[in-house]
C-alpha cells in the first residue's frame, strides 16, 4: 500500500526497580517497581505483506537497551492513538500484565499542512484526535491507574511545543498551533484538578522549539527537500535535550511543581 495517510502510533512501557528507576531522580520514593508510559507517533509505512514498519522502531530500541545492559525493561506496544478503543485496550493490558502506570509521558504529536482558509477537514481532525483527544484520554486513564493503586507521587508530562505559546506567521502550522494551545490549557487544568483531588501527582508541560526529529518530514511529506531544509538552517535541539528535560522534571523534589519548561535552539528566532 506504500505510505498511508493513517497513523501507526506506538507506546513503550519502561519498568525498573527502585530509586534508580529515574537515574537517581528523587521521584521514586519506594523500592517497588515503577512503570513509565511513553507515546510517540510514526507514519504507517507498510511492506507488501502488510507489516507495519514503524513498530519495529520501539522493538529495535528495546533490543538496544537490553544489549547495552541498561537496568529495567522497555516493553513496546502498538496502539492507534486516534482510536479510543485501542487506547483503552492498551491500558487494560498494562493493568493485567504490569499492574499499572506511574508516569505518563504524552509525547506523540503531529502536524499536517492544512491552513485555516484552505485546509482539509480530515487533516484538522487528525491533529485534534492525536494532539488533543489522545492526550486527554491517556491522561485520564493514567490518572485512574495511579488512583486505583494509591500512587500519590506519579507524574503526567505533556510534550507540548512553543507553538502552544505563540502563533508563528506560517499558515501550514496555524491549526497545529491551536492544538498545542489546547495542550497548554489541558496541562494547567489538569494541575488544578489534581489539587482539587488532594493528590501529589504532578502535571508538567515541556514546550520545545525546533527539535531535529522526523516531525518536518511528516508535515512536508510531499516535499522531503523542504523538510530536510527545516533542520539545516540552524543548530536544532536534539532528542537527548528533550530526554534531559524529562529527567530534570522527574528529578524535582516532591514539593516542587514544574509547570512548563520552554526551550528552543539558541539560534531560533520565533
Order of alpha helices (4+ residues) and beta strands (2+ residues): beta-beta-alpha-beta-alpha-beta-alpha-alpha-beta-alpha-beta-alpha-alpha-alpha-beta
